[in-house]
Amino acid sequence: MEPQTLYEIRIQGHLSQGWAAWFEGFTLDYDGNGDTVLTGTIVDQAALHGALMRIRDLGIPLLSVNRIPTEQEKTH
């Protein structure tokens, strides 16, 4: 099993906190442009694709998907 990885997913527009349960394991924040930033730990690529499919199903434009390096990766 792959180690869990932290991801930041940016979507266009303001997604209300009511959707947080649908994106289990993610926190929803908002940037200064009015877009939503979902941050959370993903256990594997299948889980990442599942989260992206939920965004697709909502019809919300995906702006970016970024893997956040761990502290250990930053020091190497």
PDB file with one MODEL, atoms N, CA, C and O in Angstrom:
MODEL        1
ATOM      1  N   MET A   1       0.838  -1.184   0.000  1.00  0.00           N
ATOM      2  CA  MET A   1       0.000   0.000   0.000  1.00  0.00           C
ATOM      3  C   MET A   1       0.883   1.248   0.000  1.00  0.00           C
ATOM      4  O   MET A   1       1.870   1.311   0.733  1.00  0.00           O
ATOM      5  N   GLU A   2       0.532   2.232  -0.814  1.00  0.00           N
ATOM      6  CA  GLU A   2       1.264   3.481  -0.899  1.00  0.00           C
ATOM      7  C   GLU A   2       1.015   4.303   0.357  1.00  0.00           C
ATOM      8  O   GLU A   2      -0.049   4.204   0.969  1.00  0.00           O
ATOM      9  N   PRO A   3       2.008   5.123   0.747  1.00  0.00           N
ATOM     10  CA  PRO A   3       1.748   6.015   1.881  1.00  0.00           C
ATOM     11  C   PRO A   3       0.708   7.058   1.498  1.00  0.00           C
ATOM     12  O   PRO A   3       0.572   7.406   0.325  1.00  0.00           O
ATOM     13  N   GLN A   4      -0.018   7.550   2.480  1.00  0.00           N
ATOM     14  CA  GLN A   4      -1.015   8.575   2.216  1.00  0.00           C
ATOM     15  C   GLN A   4      -0.317   9.870   1.800  1.00  0.00           C
ATOM     16  O   GLN A   4       0.752  10.211   2.306  1.00  0.00           O
ATOM     17  N   THR A   5      -0.938  10.567   0.881  1.00  0.00           N
ATOM     18  CA  THR A   5      -0.354  11.780   0.322  1.00  0.00           C
ATOM     19  C   THR A   5      -1.337  12.928   0.459  1.00  0.00           C
ATOM     20  O   THR A   5      -2.539  12.754   0.261  1.00  0.00           O
ATOM     21  N   LEU A   6      -0.824  14.094   0.796  1.00  0.00           N
ATOM     22  CA  LEU A   6      -1.648  15.287   0.937  1.00  0.00           C
ATOM     23  C   LEU A   6      -1.806  15.948  -0.429  1.00  0.00           C
ATOM     24  O   LEU A   6      -0.828  16.138  -1.153  1.00  0.00           O
ATOM     25  N   TYR A   7      -3.048  16.296  -0.776  1.00  0.00           N
ATOM     26  CA  TYR A   7      -3.346  16.964  -2.040  1.00  0.00           C
ATOM     27  C   TYR A   7      -4.125  18.240  -1.789  1.00  0.00           C
ATOM     28  O   TYR A   7      -4.870  18.364  -0.817  1.00  0.00           O
ATOM     29  N   GLU A   8      -3.928  19.187  -2.701  1.00  0.00           N
ATOM     30  CA  GLU A   8      -4.703  20.416  -2.730  1.00  0.00           C
ATOM     31  C   GLU A   8      -5.395  20.470  -4.085  1.00  0.00           C
ATOM     32  O   GLU A   8      -4.743  20.450  -5.129  1.00  0.00           O
ATOM     33  N   ILE A   9      -6.723  20.537  -4.056  1.00  0.00           N
ATOM     34  CA  ILE A   9      -7.525  20.572  -5.282  1.00  0.00           C
ATOM     35  C   ILE A   9      -8.261  21.901  -5.314  1.00  0.00           C
ATOM     36  O   ILE A   9      -8.994  22.236  -4.384  1.00  0.00           O
ATOM     37  N   ARG A  10      -8.064  22.657  -6.390  1.00  0.00           N
ATOM     38  CA  ARG A  10      -8.731  23.953  -6.542  1.00  0.00           C
ATOM     39  C   ARG A  10      -9.838  23.828  -7.577  1.00  0.00           C
ATOM     40  O   ARG A  10      -9.642  23.291  -8.667  1.00  0.00           O
ATOM     41  N   ILE A  11     -11.016  24.343  -7.202  1.00  0.00           N
ATOM     42  CA  ILE A  11     -12.150  24.335  -8.124  1.00  0.00           C
ATOM     43  C   ILE A  11     -12.701  25.747  -8.244  1.00  0.00           C
ATOM     44  O   ILE A  11     -12.563  26.570  -7.339  1.00  0.00           O
ATOM     45  N   GLN A  12     -13.316  25.999  -9.361  1.00  0.00           N
ATOM     46  CA  GLN A  12     -13.835  27.338  -9.636  1.00  0.00           C
ATOM     47  C   GLN A  12     -15.102  27.596  -8.837  1.00  0.00           C
ATOM     48  O   GLN A  12     -16.005  26.761  -8.795  1.00  0.00           O
ATOM     49  N   GLY A  13     -15.158  28.752  -8.211  1.00  0.00           N
ATOM     50  CA  GLY A  13     -16.352  29.149  -7.485  1.00  0.00           C
ATOM     51  C   GLY A  13     -16.324  28.744  -6.024  1.00  0.00           C
ATOM     52  O   GLY A  13     -15.407  28.071  -5.554  1.00  0.00           O
ATOM     53  N   HIS A  14     -17.338  29.168  -5.338  1.00  0.00           N
ATOM     54  CA  HIS A  14     -17.464  28.977  -3.893  1.00  0.00           C
ATOM     55  C   HIS A  14     -18.368  27.770  -3.630  1.00  0.00           C
ATOM     56  O   HIS A  14     -19.579  27.844  -3.835  1.00  0.00           O
ATOM     57  N   LEU A  15     -17.787  26.674  -3.181  1.00  0.00           N
ATOM     58  CA  LEU A  15     -18.540  25.474  -2.817  1.00  0.00           C
ATOM     59  C   LEU A  15     -18.877  25.582  -1.335  1.00  0.00           C
ATOM     60  O   LEU A  15     -17.978  25.712  -0.504  1.00  0.00           O
ATOM     61  N   SER A  16     -20.152  25.531  -0.998  1.00  0.00           N
ATOM     62  CA  SER A  16     -20.558  25.726   0.396  1.00  0.00           C
ATOM     63  C   SER A  16     -20.041  24.604   1.298  1.00  0.00           C
ATOM     64  O   SER A  16     -19.774  23.491   0.845  1.00  0.00           O
ATOM     65  N   GLN A  17     -19.909  24.925   2.577  1.00  0.00           N
ATOM     66  CA  GLN A  17     -19.428  23.950   3.561  1.00  0.00           C
ATOM     67  C   GLN A  17     -20.358  22.748   3.673  1.00  0.00           C
ATOM     68  O   GLN A  17     -19.957  21.697   4.175  1.00  0.00           O
ATOM     69  N   GLY A  18     -21.587  22.895   3.212  1.00  0.00           N
ATOM     70  CA  GLY A  18     -22.527  21.777   3.224  1.00  0.00           C
ATOM     71  C   GLY A  18     -22.050  20.590   2.401  1.00  0.00           C
ATOM     72  O   GLY A  18     -22.506  19.465   2.608  1.00  0.00           O
ATOM     73  N   TRP A  19     -21.145  20.830   1.481  1.00  0.00           N
ATOM     74  CA  TRP A  19     -20.599  19.758   0.644  1.00  0.00           C
ATOM     75  C   TRP A  19     -19.409  19.059   1.291  1.00  0.00           C
ATOM     76  O   TRP A  19     -18.921  18.065   0.753  1.00  0.00           O
ATOM     77  N   ALA A  20     -18.935  19.545   2.415  1.00  0.00           N
ATOM     78  CA  ALA A  20     -17.741  18.986   3.054  1.00  0.00           C
ATOM     79  C   ALA A  20     -17.895  17.489   3.342  1.00  0.00           C
ATOM     80  O   ALA A  20     -16.939  16.732   3.172  1.00  0.00           O
ATOM     81  N   ALA A  21     -19.064  17.058   3.767  1.00  0.00           N
ATOM     82  CA  ALA A  21     -19.277  15.639   4.069  1.00  0.00           C
ATOM     83  C   ALA A  21     -19.141  14.781   2.815  1.00  0.00           C
ATOM     84  O   ALA A  21     -18.712  13.629   2.890  1.00  0.00           O
ATOM     85  N   TRP A  22     -19.506  15.340   1.663  1.00  0.00           N
ATOM     86  CA  TRP A  22     -19.417  14.598   0.409  1.00  0.00           C
ATOM     87  C   TRP A  22     -17.961  14.392   0.009  1.00  0.00           C
ATOM     88  O   TRP A  22     -17.619  13.421  -0.666  1.00  0.00           O
ATOM     89  N   PHE A  23     -17.107  15.328   0.440  1.00  0.00           N
ATOM     90  CA  PHE A  23     -15.674  15.227   0.198  1.00  0.00           C
ATOM     91  C   PHE A  23     -14.991  14.818   1.493  1.00  0.00           C
ATOM     92  O   PHE A  23     -14.146  15.540   2.022  1.00  0.00           O
ATOM     93  N   GLU A  24     -15.366  13.665   1.987  1.00  0.00           N
ATOM     94  CA  GLU A  24     -14.888  13.144   3.268  1.00  0.00           C
ATOM     95  C   GLU A  24     -13.357  13.173   3.319  1.00  0.00           C
ATOM     96  O   GLU A  24     -12.681  12.740   2.386  1.00  0.00           O
ATOM     97  N   GLY A  25     -12.839  13.686   4.413  1.00  0.00           N
ATOM     98  CA  GLY A  25     -11.399  13.750   4.595  1.00  0.00           C
ATOM     99  C   GLY A  25     -10.766  15.025   4.061  1.00  0.00           C
ATOM    100  O   GLY A  25      -9.568  15.241   4.243  1.00  0.00           O
ATOM    101  N   PHE A  26     -11.552  15.873   3.405  1.00  0.00           N
ATOM    102  CA  PHE A  26     -11.039  17.130   2.880  1.00  0.00           C
ATOM    103  C   PHE A  26     -11.553  18.294   3.706  1.00  0.00           C
ATOM    104  O   PHE A  26     -12.663  18.257   4.238  1.00  0.00           O
ATOM    105  N   THR A  27     -10.733  19.320   3.804  1.00  0.00           N
ATOM    106  CA  THR A  27     -11.203  20.582   4.355  1.00  0.00           C
ATOM    107  C   THR A  27     -11.484  21.507   3.181  1.00  0.00           C
ATOM    108  O   THR A  27     -10.799  21.445   2.159  1.00  0.00           O
ATOM    109  N   LEU A  28     -12.480  22.357   3.321  1.00  0.00           N
ATOM    110  CA  LEU A  28     -12.838  23.316   2.282  1.00  0.00           C
ATOM    111  C   LEU A  28     -12.457  24.705   2.766  1.00  0.00           C
ATOM    112  O   LEU A  28     -12.890  25.150   3.830  1.00  0.00           O
ATOM    113  N   ASP A  29     -11.647  25.376   1.975  1.00  0.00           N
ATOM    114  CA  ASP A  29     -11.254  26.751   2.249  1.00  0.00           C
ATOM    115  C   ASP A  29     -11.491  27.552   0.981  1.00  0.00           C
ATOM    116  O   ASP A  29     -11.810  26.998  -0.071  1.00  0.00           O
ATOM    117  N   TYR A  30     -11.332  28.847   1.094  1.00  0.00           N
ATOM    118  CA  TYR A  30     -11.602  29.728  -0.040  1.00  0.00           C
ATOM    119  C   TYR A  30     -10.429  30.661  -0.243  1.00  0.00           C
ATOM    120  O   TYR A  30      -9.875  31.193   0.720  1.00  0.00           O
ATOM    121  N   ASP A  31     -10.046  30.864  -1.508  1.00  0.00           N
ATOM    122  CA  ASP A  31      -8.963  31.796  -1.784  1.00  0.00           C
ATOM    123  C   ASP A  31      -9.526  33.177  -2.083  1.00  0.00           C
ATOM    124  O   ASP A  31     -10.743  33.357  -2.115  1.00  0.00           O
ATOM    125  N   GLY A  32      -8.666  34.135  -2.299  1.00  0.00           N
ATOM    126  CA  GLY A  32      -9.089  35.505  -2.520  1.00  0.00           C
ATOM    127  C   GLY A  32      -9.812  35.728  -3.830  1.00  0.00           C
ATOM    128  O   GLY A  32     -10.412  36.784  -4.030  1.00  0.00           O
ATOM    129  N   ASN A  33      -9.768  34.750  -4.735  1.00  0.00           N
ATOM    130  CA  ASN A  33     -10.440  34.864  -6.032  1.00  0.00           C
ATOM    131  C   ASN A  33     -11.864  34.334  -6.009  1.00  0.00           C
ATOM    132  O   ASN A  33     -12.561  34.373  -7.023  1.00  0.00           O
ATOM    133  N   GLY A  34     -12.303  33.837  -4.848  1.00  0.00           N
ATOM    134  CA  GLY A  34     -13.650  33.272  -4.749  1.00  0.00           C
ATOM    135  C   GLY A  34     -13.722  31.806  -5.132  1.00  0.00           C
ATOM    136  O   GLY A  34     -14.811  31.254  -5.291  1.00  0.00           O
ATOM    137  N   ASP A  35     -12.560  31.171  -5.282  1.00  0.00           N
ATOM    138  CA  ASP A  35     -12.535  29.754  -5.621  1.00  0.00           C
ATOM    139  C   ASP A  35     -12.401  28.918  -4.355  1.00  0.00           C
ATOM    140  O   ASP A  35     -12.028  29.426  -3.298  1.00  0.00           O
ATOM    141  N   THR A  36     -12.710  27.637  -4.473  1.00  0.00           N
ATOM    142  CA  THR A  36     -12.655  26.718  -3.345  1.00  0.00           C
ATOM    143  C   THR A  36     -11.386  25.884  -3.421  1.00  0.00           C
ATOM    144  O   THR A  36     -10.982  25.424  -4.489  1.00  0.00           O
ATOM    145  N   VAL A  37     -10.769  25.702  -2.255  1.00  0.00           N
ATOM    146  CA  VAL A  37      -9.565  24.882  -2.151  1.00  0.00           C
ATOM    147  C   VAL A  37      -9.891  23.718  -1.220  1.00  0.00           C
ATOM    148  O   VAL A  37     -10.188  23.916  -0.041  1.00  0.00           O
ATOM    149  N   LEU A  38      -9.832  22.508  -1.761  1.00  0.00           N
ATOM    150  CA  LEU A  38     -10.042  21.305  -0.967  1.00  0.00           C
ATOM    151  C   LEU A  38      -8.661  20.737  -0.644  1.00  0.00           C
ATOM    152  O   LEU A  38      -7.846  20.528  -1.543  1.00  0.00           O
ATOM    153  N   THR A  39      -8.403  20.492   0.625  1.00  0.00           N
ATOM    154  CA  THR A  39      -7.125  19.945   1.048  1.00  0.00           C
ATOM    155  C   THR A  39      -7.398  18.692   1.860  1.00  0.00           C
ATOM    156  O   THR A  39      -8.223  18.695   2.774  1.00  0.00           O
ATOM    157  N   GLY A  40      -6.686  17.608   1.514  1.00  0.00           N
ATOM    158  CA  GLY A  40      -6.899  16.382   2.257  1.00  0.00           C
ATOM    159  C   GLY A  40      -5.904  15.309   1.902  1.00  0.00           C
ATOM    160  O   GLY A  40      -5.158  15.413   0.929  1.00  0.00           O
ATOM    161  N   THR A  41      -5.913  14.278   2.714  1.00  0.00           N
ATOM    162  CA  THR A  41      -5.020  13.141   2.528  1.00  0.00           C
ATOM    163  C   THR A  41      -5.705  12.096   1.662  1.00  0.00           C
ATOM    164  O   THR A  41      -6.856  11.726   1.893  1.00  0.00           O
ATOM    165  N   ILE A  42      -4.977  11.635   0.670  1.00  0.00           N
ATOM    166  CA  ILE A  42      -5.480  10.622  -0.258  1.00  0.00           C
ATOM    167  C   ILE A  42      -4.679   9.344  -0.040  1.00  0.00           C
ATOM    168  O   ILE A  42      -3.449   9.383   0.003  1.00  0.00           O
ATOM    169  N   VAL A  43      -5.363   8.217   0.097  1.00  0.00           N
ATOM    170  CA  VAL A  43      -4.666   6.963   0.395  1.00  0.00           C
ATOM    171  C   VAL A  43      -4.022   6.330  -0.831  1.00  0.00           C
ATOM    172  O   VAL A  43      -3.009   5.640  -0.713  1.00  0.00           O
ATOM    173  N   ASP A  44      -4.604   6.561  -2.018  1.00  0.00           N
ATOM    174  CA  ASP A  44      -4.031   5.987  -3.231  1.00  0.00           C
ATOM    175  C   ASP A  44      -4.616   6.690  -4.456  1.00  0.00           C
ATOM    176  O   ASP A  44      -5.476   7.561  -4.327  1.00  0.00           O
ATOM    177  N   GLN A  45      -4.151   6.315  -5.622  1.00  0.00           N
ATOM    178  CA  GLN A  45      -4.601   6.962  -6.849  1.00  0.00           C
ATOM    179  C   GLN A  45      -6.087   6.729  -7.113  1.00  0.00           C
ATOM    180  O   GLN A  45      -6.756   7.597  -7.675  1.00  0.00           O
ATOM    181  N   ALA A  46      -6.601   5.588  -6.722  1.00  0.00           N
ATOM    182  CA  ALA A  46      -8.029   5.324  -6.907  1.00  0.00           C
ATOM    183  C   ALA A  46      -8.870   6.316  -6.106  1.00  0.00           C
ATOM    184  O   ALA A  46      -9.895   6.795  -6.592  1.00  0.00           O
ATOM    185  N   ALA A  47      -8.443   6.627  -4.885  1.00  0.00           N
ATOM    186  CA  ALA A  47      -9.159   7.601  -4.056  1.00  0.00           C
ATOM    187  C   ALA A  47      -9.071   8.998  -4.665  1.00  0.00           C
ATOM    188  O   ALA A  47     -10.037   9.759  -4.611  1.00  0.00           O
ATOM    189  N   LEU A  48      -7.919   9.341  -5.245  1.00  0.00           N
ATOM    190  CA  LEU A  48      -7.775  10.635  -5.908  1.00  0.00           C
ATOM    191  C   LEU A  48      -8.731  10.732  -7.089  1.00  0.00           C
ATOM    192  O   LEU A  48      -9.404  11.747  -7.265  1.00  0.00           O
ATOM    193  N   HIS A  49      -8.791   9.693  -7.885  1.00  0.00           N
ATOM    194  CA  HIS A  49      -9.706   9.694  -9.032  1.00  0.00           C
ATOM    195  C   HIS A  49     -11.160   9.760  -8.568  1.00  0.00           C
ATOM    196  O   HIS A  49     -11.988  10.379  -9.236  1.00  0.00           O
ATOM    197  N   GLY A  50     -11.482   9.136  -7.446  1.00  0.00           N
ATOM    198  CA  GLY A  50     -12.836   9.210  -6.899  1.00  0.00           C
ATOM    199  C   GLY A  50     -13.215  10.636  -6.530  1.00  0.00           C
ATOM    200  O   GLY A  50     -14.327  11.081  -6.815  1.00  0.00           O
ATOM    201  N   ALA A  51     -12.285  11.359  -5.894  1.00  0.00           N
ATOM    202  CA  ALA A  51     -12.552  12.753  -5.533  1.00  0.00           C
ATOM    203  C   ALA A  51     -12.727  13.595  -6.789  1.00  0.00           C
ATOM    204  O   ALA A  51     -13.602  14.459  -6.840  1.00  0.00           O
ATOM    205  N   LEU A  52     -11.907  13.353  -7.795  1.00  0.00           N
ATOM    206  CA  LEU A  52     -12.013  14.116  -9.041  1.00  0.00           C
ATOM    207  C   LEU A  52     -13.322  13.813  -9.767  1.00  0.00           C
ATOM    208  O   LEU A  52     -13.897  14.697 -10.403  1.00  0.00           O
ATOM    209  N   MET A  53     -13.793  12.576  -9.676  1.00  0.00           N
ATOM    210  CA  MET A  53     -15.078  12.231 -10.298  1.00  0.00           C
ATOM    211  C   MET A  53     -16.230  12.948  -9.597  1.00  0.00           C
ATOM    212  O   MET A  53     -17.204  13.329 -10.246  1.00  0.00           O
ATOM    213  N   ARG A  54     -16.131  13.138  -8.284  1.00  0.00           N
ATOM    214  CA  ARG A  54     -17.172  13.875  -7.563  1.00  0.00           C
ATOM    215  C   ARG A  54     -17.231  15.317  -8.051  1.00  0.00           C
ATOM    216  O   ARG A  54     -18.312  15.880  -8.225  1.00  0.00           O
ATOM    217  N   ILE A  55     -16.075  15.901  -8.267  1.00  0.00           N
ATOM    218  CA  ILE A  55     -16.023  17.270  -8.789  1.00  0.00           C
ATOM    219  C   ILE A  55     -16.635  17.303 -10.186  1.00  0.00           C
ATOM    220  O   ILE A  55     -17.410  18.203 -10.509  1.00  0.00           O
ATOM    221  N   ARG A  56     -16.290  16.338 -10.997  1.00  0.00           N
ATOM    222  CA  ARG A  56     -16.864  16.248 -12.352  1.00  0.00           C
ATOM    223  C   ARG A  56     -18.373  16.117 -12.287  1.00  0.00           C
ATOM    224  O   ARG A  56     -19.089  16.775 -13.042  1.00  0.00           O
ATOM    225  N   ASP A  57     -18.864  15.267 -11.386  1.00  0.00           N
ATOM    226  CA  ASP A  57     -20.304  15.034 -11.263  1.00  0.00           C
ATOM    227  C   ASP A  57     -21.060  16.302 -10.854  1.00  0.00           C
ATOM    228  O   ASP A  57     -22.228  16.471 -11.206  1.00  0.00           O
ATOM    229  N   LEU A  58     -20.396  17.187 -10.115  1.00  0.00           N
ATOM    230  CA  LEU A  58     -21.015  18.452  -9.730  1.00  0.00           C
ATOM    231  C   LEU A  58     -21.000  19.466 -10.868  1.00  0.00           C
ATOM    232  O   LEU A  58     -21.707  20.473 -10.820  1.00  0.00           O
ATOM    233  N   GLY A  59     -20.202  19.201 -11.876  1.00  0.00           N
ATOM    234  CA  GLY A  59     -20.114  20.115 -13.012  1.00  0.00           C
ATOM    235  C   GLY A  59     -19.324  21.371 -12.705  1.00  0.00           C
ATOM    236  O   GLY A  59     -19.505  22.397 -13.361  1.00  0.00           O
ATOM    237  N   ILE A  60     -18.454  21.299 -11.718  1.00  0.00           N
ATOM    238  CA  ILE A  60     -17.648  22.450 -11.324  1.00  0.00           C
ATOM    239  C   ILE A  60     -16.303  22.383 -12.049  1.00  0.00           C
ATOM    240  O   ILE A  60     -15.654  21.337 -12.050  1.00  0.00           O
ATOM    241  N   PRO A  61     -15.881  23.486 -12.664  1.00  0.00           N
ATOM    242  CA  PRO A  61     -14.582  23.469 -13.343  1.00  0.00           C
ATOM    243  C   PRO A  61     -13.427  23.221 -12.370  1.00  0.00           C
ATOM    244  O   PRO A  61     -13.321  23.870 -11.329  1.00  0.00           O
ATOM    245  N   LEU A  62     -12.574  22.278 -12.731  1.00  0.00           N
ATOM    246  CA  LEU A  62     -11.371  21.944 -11.971  1.00  0.00           C
ATOM    247  C   LEU A  62     -10.270  22.900 -12.403  1.00  0.00           C
ATOM    248  O   LEU A  62      -9.987  23.025 -13.595  1.00  0.00           O
ATOM    249  N   LEU A  63      -9.646  23.577 -11.444  1.00  0.00           N
ATOM    250  CA  LEU A  63      -8.582  24.525 -11.767  1.00  0.00           C
ATOM    251  C   LEU A  63      -7.197  23.904 -11.635  1.00  0.00           C
ATOM    252  O   LEU A  63      -6.328  24.130 -12.477  1.00  0.00           O
ATOM    253  N   SER A  64      -6.990  23.116 -10.567  1.00  0.00           N
ATOM    254  CA  SER A  64      -5.678  22.491 -10.395  1.00  0.00           C
ATOM    255  C   SER A  64      -5.739  21.373  -9.373  1.00  0.00           C
ATOM    256  O   SER A  64      -6.620  21.336  -8.514  1.00  0.00           O
ATOM    257  N   VAL A  65      -4.779  20.460  -9.486  1.00  0.00           N
ATOM    258  CA  VAL A  65      -4.579  19.386  -8.516  1.00  0.00           C
ATOM    259  C   VAL A  65      -3.088  19.389  -8.202  1.00  0.00           C
ATOM    260  O   VAL A  65      -2.259  19.213  -9.096  1.00  0.00           O
ATOM    261  N   ASN A  66      -2.751  19.588  -6.939  1.00  0.00           N
ATOM    262  CA  ASN A  66      -1.355  19.641  -6.533  1.00  0.00           C
ATOM    263  C   ASN A  66      -1.081  18.685  -5.397  1.00  0.00           C
ATOM    264  O   ASN A  66      -1.804  18.658  -4.401  1.00  0.00           O
ATOM    265  N   ARG A  67      -0.032  17.903  -5.553  1.00  0.00           N
ATOM    266  CA  ARG A  67       0.447  17.030  -4.492  1.00  0.00           C
ATOM    267  C   ARG A  67       1.334  17.878  -3.593  1.00  0.00           C
ATOM    268  O   ARG A  67       2.229  18.571  -4.078  1.00  0.00           O
ATOM    269  N   ILE A  68       1.094  17.829  -2.288  1.00  0.00           N
ATOM    270  CA  ILE A  68       1.863  18.605  -1.324  1.00  0.00           C
ATOM    271  C   ILE A  68       2.977  17.709  -0.771  1.00  0.00           C
ATOM    272  O   ILE A  68       2.697  16.682  -0.153  1.00  0.00           O
ATOM    273  N   PRO A  69       4.234  18.095  -0.990  1.00  0.00           N
ATOM    274  CA  PRO A  69       5.335  17.260  -0.488  1.00  0.00           C
ATOM    275  C   PRO A  69       5.334  17.158   1.035  1.00  0.00           C
ATOM    276  O   PRO A  69       4.980  18.108   1.733  1.00  0.00           O
ATOM    277  N   THR A  70       5.733  16.001   1.533  1.00  0.00           N
ATOM    278  CA  THR A  70       5.869  15.813   2.977  1.00  0.00           C
ATOM    279  C   THR A  70       7.119  16.553   3.449  1.00  0.00           C
ATOM    280  O   THR A  70       7.963  16.945   2.642  1.00  0.00           O
ATOM    281  N   GLU A  71       7.225  16.736   4.748  1.00  0.00           N
ATOM    282  CA  GLU A  71       8.427  17.393   5.310  1.00  0.00           C
ATOM    283  C   GLU A  71       9.678  16.612   4.938  1.00  0.00           C
ATOM    284  O   GLU A  71      10.718  17.203   4.648  1.00  0.00           O
ATOM    285  N   GLN A  72       9.581  15.284   4.945  1.00  0.00           N
ATOM    286  CA  GLN A  72      10.738  14.445   4.600  1.00  0.00           C
ATOM    287  C   GLN A  72      11.161  14.670   3.150  1.00  0.00           C
ATOM    288  O   GLN A  72      12.354  14.734   2.853  1.00  0.00           O
ATOM    289  N   GLU A  73      10.186  14.789   2.250  1.00  0.00           N
ATOM    290  CA  GLU A  73      10.501  15.034   0.840  1.00  0.00           C
ATOM    291  C   GLU A  73      11.115  16.411   0.640  1.00  0.00           C
ATOM    292  O   GLU A  73      11.972  16.587  -0.227  1.00  0.00           O
ATOM    293  N   LYS A  74      10.690  17.386   1.430  1.00  0.00           N
ATOM    294  CA  LYS A  74      11.226  18.744   1.308  1.00  0.00           C
ATOM    295  C   LYS A  74      12.697  18.816   1.696  1.00  0.00           C
ATOM    296  O   LYS A  74      13.435  19.656   1.181  1.00  0.00           O
ATOM    297  N   THR A  75      13.129  17.936   2.608  1.00  0.00           N
ATOM    298  CA  THR A  75      14.515  17.983   3.084  1.00  0.00           C
ATOM    299  C   THR A  75      15.465  17.166   2.213  1.00  0.00           C
ATOM    300  O   THR A  75      16.678  17.216   2.412  1.00  0.00           O
ATOM    301  N   HIS A  76      14.934  16.425   1.263  1.00  0.00           N
ATOM    302  CA  HIS A  76      15.811  15.607   0.385  1.00  0.00           C
ATOM    303  C   HIS A  76      15.966  16.202  -0.959  1.00  0.00           C
ATOM    304  O   HIS A  76      16.664  15.643  -1.805  1.00  0.00           O
TER     305      HIS A  76
ENDMDL
END
